[in-house]
Amino acid sequence: MTRRVFNPTVSPAAPAAFSYTPRPKSLRGLRIGLVENTKFNSEVILRKIAERLAARYQISMTYLDHKKSSGHSVTPEAIALFQQKADFVLAGVGD
């Protein structure tokens, strides 16, 4: 199956190939990182999701990044920490 993903930050004349990261066979025991964007309730919602995953799959929340705003990207430093401390990352918004 072919999917087209449009990235508004690059020229449409320069499409780039990409592949999805393989999904884990199980979530059991994995480490989760969270990215919250400072919108109202973002952190609350993400922590609640992490708690439910922990109860169901024994996941541990290992790192929470607070972006400057919803319009900012995750910093390279935060990405490096996620790579060291987390097996997967959830990003969320509030409101």
All heavy atoms as an XYZ file, in Angstrom:
740
protein
N       0.838     -1.170      0.000
C       0.000      0.000      0.000
C       0.887      1.238      0.000
O       1.864      1.305      0.716
C      -0.891     -0.014      1.250
C      -1.668      1.259      1.399
S      -2.510      1.460      3.001
C      -3.659      0.126      2.981
N       0.535      2.198     -0.806
C       1.271      3.456     -0.873
C       0.471      4.542     -0.170
O      -0.733      4.658     -0.365
C       1.508      3.867     -2.333
O       2.245      2.835     -2.981
C       2.270      5.173     -2.416
N       1.167      5.318      0.642
C       0.542      6.450      1.319
C       1.357      7.690      1.024
O       2.571      7.644      1.009
C       0.502      6.235      2.824
C      -0.376      5.098      3.211
C      -0.330      4.887      4.694
N      -0.968      3.624      4.989
C      -1.770      3.430      5.993
N      -2.025      4.401      6.830
N      -2.317      2.273      6.207
N       0.666      8.776      0.832
C       1.349     10.044      0.628
C       1.189     10.868      1.889
O       0.087     11.014      2.403
C       0.757     10.778     -0.562
C       1.023     10.018     -1.862
C       0.611     10.812     -3.029
N       1.652     11.828     -3.231
C       1.600     12.756     -4.157
N       0.569     12.818     -4.965
N       2.557     13.637     -4.279
N       2.292     11.366      2.385
C       2.300     12.219      3.571
C       2.810     13.577      3.132
O       3.862     13.692      2.496
C       3.213     11.632      4.677
C       3.269     12.560      5.863
C       2.723     10.245      5.074
N       2.065     14.604      3.471
C       2.458     15.954      3.088
C       3.078     16.659      4.280
O       2.488     16.730      5.349
C       1.240     16.729      2.575
C       0.680     16.138      1.319
C      -0.369     15.246      1.371
C       1.237     16.464      0.091
C      -0.877     14.688      0.207
C       0.738     15.917     -1.076
C      -0.316     15.016     -1.020
N       4.264     17.166      4.076
C       5.002     17.879      5.111
C       5.027     19.351      4.712
O       5.662     19.713      3.722
C       6.416     17.319      5.219
C       7.233     18.011      6.283
O       6.870     19.067      6.786
N       8.366     17.428      6.622
N       4.364     20.216      5.449
C       4.294     21.625      5.048
C       5.600     22.385      5.227
O       5.680     23.550      4.860
C       3.202     22.188      5.968
C       3.239     21.320      7.172
C       3.597     19.947      6.665
N       6.619     21.738      5.755
C       7.885     22.443      5.997
C       8.901     22.243      4.876
O       9.990     22.794      4.937
C       8.512     22.000      7.329
O       8.847     20.609      7.242
C       7.563     22.240      8.491
N       8.559     21.446      3.863
C       9.482     21.232      2.741
C       8.752     21.471      1.436
O       7.530     21.458      1.372
C      10.076     19.794      2.748
C      10.929     19.562      3.975
C       9.000     18.754      2.619
N       9.506     21.651      0.398
C       8.941     21.886     -0.930
C       8.222     20.632     -1.423
O       8.745     19.519     -1.303
C      10.073     22.240     -1.900
O       9.595     22.196     -3.221
N       7.037     20.788     -2.017
C       6.331     19.610     -2.538
C       7.052     18.977     -3.718
O       6.776     17.849     -4.075
C       4.965     20.152     -2.938
C       5.126     21.620     -3.058
C       6.270     21.999     -2.167
N       7.989     19.708     -4.322
C       8.738     19.170     -5.453
C       9.841     18.214     -5.000
O      10.494     17.599     -5.818
C       9.345     20.311     -6.256
N      10.040     18.091     -3.698
C      11.130     17.253     -3.185
C      10.590     16.149     -2.280
O      10.852     16.137     -1.092
C      12.132     18.121     -2.425
N       9.823     15.189     -2.839
C       9.306     14.130     -1.970
C      10.441     13.241     -1.467
O      11.432     13.029     -2.160
C       8.358     13.352     -2.879
C       8.830     13.634     -4.261
C       9.432     15.008     -4.219
N      10.278     12.753     -0.264
C      11.295     11.894      0.332
C      10.649     10.593      0.778
O       9.545     10.585      1.304
C      11.940     12.597      1.530
N      11.343      9.511      0.546
C      10.845      8.210      0.984
C      11.084      8.059      2.479
O      12.036      8.606      3.030
C      11.559      7.104      0.223
N      10.201      7.347      3.137
C      10.384      7.055      4.547
C       9.741      5.719      4.853
O       8.956      5.202      4.057
C       9.795      8.162      5.441
C       8.288      8.193      5.450
C       7.575      7.519      6.422
C       7.603      8.897      4.485
C       6.193      7.540      6.421
C       6.221      8.935      4.481
C       5.512      8.250      5.450
N      10.100      5.156      5.967
C       9.474      3.906      6.382
C       9.050      4.038      7.834
O       9.626      4.813      8.591
C      10.437      2.730      6.210
O      11.587      2.928      7.000
N       8.022      3.297      8.202
C       7.551      3.303      9.574
C       8.480      2.464     10.442
O       9.056      1.476      9.987
C       6.138      2.719      9.659
C       5.097      3.594      9.016
C       4.574      3.285      7.768
C       4.647      4.736      9.654
C       3.613      4.090      7.178
C       3.682      5.545      9.061
C       3.176      5.222      7.835
O       2.235      6.022      7.254
N       8.615      2.844     11.679
C       9.374      2.054     12.631
C       8.595      0.782     12.938
O       7.383      0.837     13.130
C       9.584      2.862     13.929
O      10.295      4.051     13.600
C      10.340      2.080     14.958
N       9.262     -0.351     12.982
C       8.537     -1.587     13.304
C       7.892     -1.498     14.682
O       8.472     -0.952     15.623
C       9.629     -2.662     13.297
C      10.778     -2.065     12.584
C      10.673     -0.580     12.738
N       6.699     -2.008     14.791
C       5.982     -2.003     16.074
C       6.504     -3.129     16.954
O       6.840     -4.198     16.462
C       4.498     -2.168     15.839
C       3.914     -1.020     15.045
C       2.412     -1.069     15.074
N       1.853     -0.031     14.252
C       1.589      1.192     14.672
N       1.858      1.532     15.901
N       1.074      2.093     13.868
N       6.554     -2.899     18.256
C       6.986     -3.989     19.144
C       5.945     -5.105     19.157
O       4.753     -4.866     18.950
C       7.087     -3.310     20.516
C       6.236     -2.101     20.421
C       6.229     -1.686     18.980
N       6.400     -6.318     19.408
C       5.475     -7.452     19.475
C       4.567     -7.342     20.687
O       3.447     -7.816     20.692
C       6.252     -8.756     19.505
C       6.974     -9.019     18.208
C       7.722    -10.320     18.218
C       8.515    -10.395     16.924
N       8.807    -11.688     16.484
N       5.063     -6.701     21.726
C       4.287     -6.523     22.951
C       4.700     -5.206     23.607
O       5.837     -4.759     23.461
C       4.562     -7.676     23.914
O       3.995     -7.410     25.182
N       3.796     -4.613     24.348
C       4.116     -3.408     25.112
C       4.657     -3.751     26.507
O       5.190     -2.886     27.191
C       2.866     -2.537     25.255
C       2.294     -1.960     23.973
C       1.021     -1.166     24.276
C       3.311     -1.087     23.261
N       4.516     -4.995     26.901
C       4.869     -5.415     28.248
C       6.308     -5.034     28.617
O       7.255     -5.386     27.942
C       4.683     -6.924     28.399
C       4.775     -7.379     29.830
C       4.067     -8.685     30.092
N       2.684     -8.749     29.622
C       1.648     -8.196     30.251
N       1.835     -7.539     31.364
N       0.436     -8.306     29.757
N       6.427     -4.266     29.691
C       7.723     -3.909     30.243
C       8.484     -2.811     29.520
O       9.614     -2.511     29.905
N       7.888     -2.204     28.521
C       8.604     -1.153     27.797
C       8.654      0.145     28.597
O       7.920      0.334     29.554
C       7.939     -0.897     26.442
C       7.979     -2.047     25.450
C       7.330     -1.631     24.133
C       9.389     -2.538     25.213
N       9.539      1.026     28.181
C       9.689      2.347     28.807
C       9.058      3.382     27.892
O       9.324      3.402     26.702
C      11.165      2.673     29.001
C      11.918      1.639     29.821
C      13.417      1.810     29.706
N      13.815      1.687     28.298
C      14.916      2.209     27.784
N      15.761      2.880     28.534
N      15.210      2.059     26.515
N       8.234      4.250     28.473
C       7.529      5.253     27.682
C       8.032      6.653     28.016
O       8.297      6.978     29.167
C       6.002      5.158     27.910
C       5.245      6.122     27.004
C       5.646      5.402     29.355
C       3.737      5.956     27.065
N       8.181      7.455     26.978
C       8.479      8.866     27.143
C       7.256      9.665     26.713
O       6.473      9.214     25.881
N       7.090     10.838     27.291
C       5.937     11.684     26.985
C       6.403     13.061     26.546
O       7.341     13.618     27.118
C       5.039     11.833     28.218
C       4.521     10.557     28.868
C       3.754     10.890     30.148
C       3.650      9.770     27.910
N       5.732     13.614     25.548
C       5.979     14.982     25.097
C       4.682     15.753     25.265
O       3.679     15.433     24.642
C       6.397     15.042     23.615
C       6.575     16.487     23.167
C       7.664     14.252     23.370
N       4.705     16.745     26.131
C       3.522     17.583     26.298
C       3.819     18.964     25.742
O       4.939     19.427     25.777
C       3.042     17.601     27.749
C       3.887     18.388     28.705
C       3.475     19.830     28.762
O       2.341     20.195     28.440
O       4.334     20.637     29.117
N       2.778     19.603     25.194
C       3.005     20.841     24.460
C       2.565     22.100     25.204
O       2.410     23.137     24.589
C       2.306     20.766     23.103
C       0.808     20.696     23.246
O       0.275     20.609     24.339
N       0.114     20.724     22.127
N       2.359     22.006     26.485
C       1.992     23.118     27.369
C       0.540     23.579     27.218
O       0.148     24.535     27.858
C       2.923     24.347     27.233
O       2.725     24.982     25.970
C       4.376     23.974     27.387
N      -0.259     22.930     26.390
C      -1.675     23.297     26.322
C      -2.378     22.793     27.579
O      -1.938     21.848     28.225
C      -2.336     22.706     25.077
C      -1.969     23.427     23.808
C      -2.876     23.002     22.686
C      -2.662     23.898     21.483
N      -3.717     23.727     20.505
N      -3.491     23.408     27.881
C      -4.251     23.054     29.069
C      -4.586     21.559     29.056
O      -5.093     21.032     28.080
C      -5.532     23.890     29.124
C      -6.360     23.655     30.350
C      -5.938     24.126     31.582
C      -7.523     22.934     30.270
C      -6.686     23.908     32.716
C      -8.290     22.712     31.399
C      -7.873     23.191     32.628
N      -4.284     20.886     30.138
C      -4.549     19.459     30.363
C      -3.647     18.500     29.605
O      -3.799     17.287     29.739
C      -6.008     19.100     30.075
C      -6.918     19.492     31.203
O      -6.500     19.546     32.356
N      -8.153     19.782     30.888
N      -2.721     18.976     28.804
C      -1.857     18.079     28.045
C      -1.110     17.106     28.954
O      -1.148     15.893     28.747
C      -0.865     18.894     27.214
O       0.040     18.065     26.546
N      -0.446     17.623     29.961
C       0.324     16.751     30.851
C      -0.589     15.806     31.631
O      -0.278     14.620     31.800
C       1.185     17.562     31.813
C       2.066     16.694     32.679
C       3.036     17.476     33.536
O       3.237     18.684     33.306
O       3.611     16.861     34.452
N      -1.720     16.309     32.085
C      -2.666     15.480     32.845
C      -3.131     14.297     32.008
O      -3.151     13.148     32.472
C      -3.875     16.324     33.310
C      -4.941     15.453     33.930
C      -3.433     17.407     34.276
N      -3.504     14.556     30.761
C      -4.002     13.507     29.882
C      -2.898     12.489     29.588
O      -3.118     11.274     29.657
C      -4.559     14.110     28.580
C      -5.834     14.906     28.883
C      -4.817     13.042     27.524
C      -6.286     15.806     27.752
N      -1.712     12.966     29.256
C      -0.614     12.057     28.953
C      -0.243     11.193     30.156
O       0.006      9.995     30.022
C       0.613     12.844     28.476
C       0.516     13.394     27.067
C       1.651     14.376     26.805
C       0.532     12.272     26.046
N      -0.194     11.789     31.331
C       0.123     11.000     32.532
C      -0.954      9.949     32.810
O      -0.645      8.839     33.231
C       0.319     11.913     33.738
C       1.647     12.654     33.716
C       1.860     13.445     35.007
N       3.121     14.138     35.010
C       4.273     13.610     35.420
N       4.315     12.373     35.848
N       5.371     14.333     35.408
N      -2.208     10.286     32.570
C      -3.295      9.321     32.768
C      -3.149      8.146     31.799
O      -3.322      6.987     32.175
C      -4.648     10.009     32.595
C      -5.823      9.134     32.908
C      -5.840      8.630     34.330
C      -6.320      9.669     35.291
N      -6.458      9.185     36.662
N      -2.814      8.445     30.553
C      -2.585      7.373     29.572
C      -1.417      6.503     30.021
O      -1.489      5.268     29.979
C      -2.333      7.961     28.170
C      -3.604      8.610     27.628
C      -1.826      6.883     27.207
C      -3.397      9.443     26.384
N      -0.323      7.127     30.473
C       0.838      6.374     30.938
C       0.480      5.496     32.141
O       0.930      4.348     32.238
C       1.984      7.326     31.294
N      -0.339      6.006     33.059
C      -0.776      5.217     34.209
C      -1.568      3.987     33.767
O      -1.383      2.890     34.298
C      -1.657      6.052     35.139
C      -0.916      7.086     35.946
C      -1.873      8.007     36.712
O      -3.069      7.660     36.861
O      -1.418      9.077     37.141
N      -2.449      4.161     32.813
C      -3.252      3.032     32.326
C      -2.387      2.004     31.603
O      -2.594      0.800     31.755
C      -4.377      3.522     31.436
C      -5.430      4.245     32.235
C      -6.604      4.629     31.411
N      -7.581      5.292     32.264
C      -8.808      5.546     31.892
N      -9.222      5.193     30.688
N      -9.639      6.151     32.708
N      -1.430      2.476     30.831
C      -0.510      1.551     30.174
C       0.342      0.809     31.201
O       0.618     -0.383     31.047
C       0.377      2.293     29.173
C      -0.323      2.791     27.917
C       0.604      3.717     27.124
C      -0.786      1.632     27.052
N       0.757      1.520     32.252
C       1.549      0.889     33.308
C       0.753     -0.217     33.994
O       1.282     -1.305     34.257
C       2.000      1.932     34.326
N      -0.508      0.048     34.281
C      -1.349     -0.947     34.951
C      -1.582     -2.160     34.056
O      -1.601     -3.296     34.538
C      -2.684     -0.316     35.348
N      -1.738     -1.935     32.779
C      -2.069     -3.032     31.866
C      -0.853     -3.790     31.353
O      -0.899     -4.997     31.165
C      -2.860     -2.475     30.697
C      -3.403     -3.519     29.792
C      -4.379     -2.916     28.821
N      -5.028     -3.965     28.068
C      -5.988     -3.764     27.219
N      -6.444     -2.546     27.021
N      -6.523     -4.755     26.550
N       0.253     -3.060     31.101
C       1.422     -3.674     30.458
C       2.717     -3.559     31.262
O       3.779     -3.860     30.749
C       1.651     -3.047     29.077
C       0.502     -3.219     28.136
C      -0.351     -2.156     27.862
C       0.259     -4.438     27.521
C      -1.415     -2.297     26.992
C      -0.804     -4.590     26.647
C      -1.639     -3.522     26.382
O      -2.693     -3.666     25.524
N       2.646     -3.087     32.497
C       3.832     -2.896     33.329
C       4.861     -1.978     32.653
O       6.067     -2.170     32.749
C       4.486     -4.229     33.714
C       3.660     -5.086     34.639
C       2.468     -5.727     33.931
O       2.609     -6.350     32.909
N       1.292     -5.533     34.489
N       4.358     -0.975     31.975
C       5.203      0.037     31.335
C       5.653      1.032     32.394
O       4.916      1.336     33.323
C       4.404      0.746     30.225
C       4.280     -0.177     29.025
C       5.022      2.071     29.828
C       3.403      0.370     27.927
N       6.860      1.565     32.234
C       7.310      2.613     33.144
C       7.522      3.904     32.365
O       8.077      3.901     31.269
C       8.606      2.207     33.852
O       9.615      1.925     32.911
N       7.039      5.009     32.926
C       7.230      6.314     32.315
C       8.611      6.794     32.739
O       8.895      6.933     33.917
C       6.144      7.287     32.777
C       5.983      8.503     31.881
S       7.054      9.873     32.237
C       6.324     10.509     33.708
N       9.488      7.012     31.767
C      10.880      7.304     32.084
C      11.313      8.735     31.816
O      12.328      9.176     32.339
C      11.807      6.369     31.294
O      11.530      6.516     29.899
C      11.604      4.922     31.713
N      10.569      9.463     30.991
C      10.974     10.839     30.702
C       9.773     11.622     30.191
O       9.000     11.125     29.374
C      12.106     10.866     29.664
C      12.610     12.259     29.363
C      13.240     13.016     30.351
C      12.443     12.823     28.123
C      13.680     14.301     30.084
C      12.891     14.105     27.845
C      13.506     14.837     28.832
O      13.933     16.109     28.568
N       9.626     12.841     30.674
C       8.572     13.760     30.241
C       9.233     15.040     29.760
O       9.980     15.675     30.498
C       7.609     14.071     31.392
C       6.603     15.189     31.160
C       5.597     14.811     30.078
C       5.876     15.518     32.447
N       8.972     15.395     28.512
C       9.516     16.628     27.952
C       8.403     17.668     27.865
O       7.293     17.371     27.444
C      10.085     16.374     26.550
C      10.684     17.636     25.955
O      11.640     18.165     26.553
O      10.184     18.108     24.918
N       8.722     18.887     28.278
C       7.800     20.016     28.182
C       8.282     20.919     27.051
O       9.318     21.570     27.181
C       7.780     20.823     29.490
C       7.335     20.033     30.671
N       6.012     19.842     30.981
C       8.038     19.374     31.610
C       5.925     19.114     32.076
N       7.134     18.808     32.470
N       7.539     20.937     25.940
C       7.903     21.833     24.852
C       7.650     23.280     25.275
O       6.860     23.541     26.170
C       7.082     21.511     23.608
C       7.446     20.195     22.982
C       6.596     19.777     21.796
C       5.978     20.843     20.985
N       5.295     20.376     19.785
N       8.304     24.221     24.615
C       8.087     25.641     24.922
C       6.652     26.048     24.616
O       6.062     26.854     25.324
C       9.043     26.508     24.111
C      10.462     26.483     24.589
C      11.303     27.465     23.788
C      12.724     27.462     24.266
N      13.536     28.425     23.526
N       6.109     25.510     23.526
C       4.723     25.785     23.137
C       4.313     24.722     22.138
O       5.150     23.953     21.653
C       4.586     27.172     22.516
O       5.093     27.160     21.192
N       3.045     24.711     21.791
C       2.574     23.717     20.823
C       3.196     23.924     19.446
O       3.267     22.993     18.654
C       1.052     23.758     20.726
O       0.619     25.032     20.314
N       3.654     25.126     19.166
C       4.265     25.417     17.875
C       5.739     25.085     17.779
O       6.303     25.116     16.688
N       6.373     24.774     18.907
C       7.796     24.454     18.900
C       8.019     22.956     18.677
O       7.186     22.139     19.045
C       8.447     24.860     20.221
C       8.686     26.315     20.338
N       7.719     27.190     20.784
C       9.770     27.064     20.048
C       8.211     28.423     20.779
N       9.444     28.369     20.329
N       9.156     22.644     18.099
C       9.553     21.251     17.922
C      10.159     20.722     19.220
O      10.552     21.489     20.093
C      10.606     21.132     16.825
O      10.087     21.575     15.598
N      10.265     19.416     19.308
C      11.002     18.798     20.407
C      12.473     19.115     20.177
O      12.971     19.021     19.048
C      10.760     17.274     20.427
C      11.572     16.602     21.513
C       9.285     16.973     20.606
N      13.177     19.480     21.216
C      14.579     19.871     21.066
C      15.462     18.658     20.766
O      15.124     17.530     21.147
C      15.103     20.549     22.346
O      15.094     19.579     23.403
C      14.263     21.768     22.720
N      16.590     18.894     20.117
C      17.524     17.792     19.880
C      17.979     17.126     21.193
O      18.178     15.916     21.236
C      18.699     18.463     19.160
C      18.099     19.666     18.495
C      17.021     20.132     19.441
N      18.105     17.919     22.251
C      18.503     17.358     23.550
C      17.437     16.399     24.077
O      17.761     15.330     24.606
C      18.749     18.479     24.567
C      19.906     19.400     24.229
C      19.559     20.485     23.195
O      18.371     20.716     22.929
O      20.504     21.080     22.647
N      16.169     16.778     23.940
C      15.082     15.908     24.381
C      15.039     14.637     23.540
O      14.832     13.542     24.065
C      13.752     16.642     24.326
N      15.253     14.765     22.243
C      15.267     13.582     21.371
C      16.368     12.626     21.814
O      16.157     11.412     21.900
C      15.438     13.992     19.900
C      14.177     14.714     19.416
C      15.736     12.777     19.018
C      14.302     15.365     18.055
N      17.538     13.160     22.130
C      18.644     12.310     22.594
C      18.275     11.589     23.893
O      18.576     10.401     24.058
C      19.911     13.148     22.784
N      17.610     12.304     24.810
C      17.183     11.666     26.058
C      16.140     10.583     25.806
O      16.179      9.514     26.425
C      16.648     12.710     27.034
C      17.715     13.561     27.711
C      17.082     14.734     28.445
C      18.545     12.717     28.661
N      15.203     10.836     24.909
C      14.217      9.817     24.562
C      14.900      8.576     23.985
O      14.538      7.450     24.303
C      13.185     10.344     23.571
C      12.146     11.237     24.184
C      11.901     12.485     23.661
C      11.393     10.825     25.274
C      10.931     13.310     24.206
C      10.425     11.635     25.841
C      10.191     12.878     25.302
N      15.889      8.784     23.140
C      16.597      7.652     22.549
C      17.298      6.809     23.616
O      17.388      5.593     23.485
C      17.607      8.138     21.507
C      16.932      8.669     20.265
C      17.888      9.310     19.295
O      18.897      9.914     19.675
N      17.577      9.200     18.014
N      17.782      7.456     24.672
C      18.464      6.738     25.754
C      17.491      6.092     26.728
O      17.743      4.996     27.220
C      19.351      7.697     26.548
C      20.520      8.263     25.812
C      21.184      9.373     26.619
O      20.884      9.600     27.774
N      22.106     10.083     25.974
N      16.387      6.776     27.032
C      15.551      6.394     28.161
C      14.215      5.751     27.808
O      13.541      5.246     28.699
C      15.265      7.627     29.030
C      16.494      8.234     29.644
C      16.130      9.412     30.516
C      17.358      9.963     31.202
N      17.015     10.872     32.272
N      13.797      5.797     26.544
C      12.450      5.325     26.221
C      12.458      4.377     25.034
O      13.275      4.500     24.132
C      11.542      6.518     25.907
N      11.515      3.438     25.081
C      11.337      2.510     23.949
C      10.332      3.065     22.953
O      10.367      2.725     21.784
C      10.846      1.156     24.469
C      11.875      0.515     25.388
O      13.027      0.375     24.968
O      11.507      0.183     26.536
N       9.414      3.911     23.429
C       8.505      4.606     22.544
C       8.046      5.888     23.229
O       8.193      6.062     24.423
C       7.318      3.730     22.109
C       6.326      3.425     23.188
C       5.113      4.115     23.260
C       6.558      2.423     24.117
C       4.188      3.828     24.242
C       5.635      2.119     25.090
C       4.448      2.819     25.158
N       7.524      6.813     22.425
C       7.165      8.139     22.908
C       5.754      8.474     22.456
O       5.386      8.227     21.311
C       8.145      9.215     22.379
C       7.750     10.607     22.824
C       9.571      8.887     22.797
N       4.980      9.049     23.372
C       3.667      9.585     23.041
C       3.731     11.101     23.116
O       4.260     11.656     24.062
C       2.606      9.116     24.047
C       2.170      7.675     24.000
C       1.117      7.428     25.070
C       1.650      7.291     22.640
N       3.188     11.750     22.102
C       3.072     13.198     22.108
C       1.597     13.531     22.174
O       0.784     12.850     21.556
C       3.703     13.787     20.848
N       1.262     14.546     22.934
C      -0.151     14.857     23.076
C      -0.429     16.322     23.223
O       0.463     17.120     23.500
N      -1.679     16.633     23.022
C      -2.153     17.994     23.182
C      -3.268     18.018     24.202
O      -3.836     16.993     24.553
C      -2.653     18.580     21.845
C      -1.550     18.619     20.822
C      -3.834     17.778     21.321
N      -3.569     19.187     24.669
C      -4.667     19.343     25.611
C      -5.773     20.170     24.983
O      -5.909     20.199     23.781
N      -6.482     20.865     25.810
C      -7.599     21.743     25.452
C      -8.887     21.086     25.743
O      -9.468     20.234     25.591
C      -7.584     22.270     24.032
C      -6.563     23.385     23.854
O      -6.051     23.934     24.811
O      -6.287     23.689     22.701
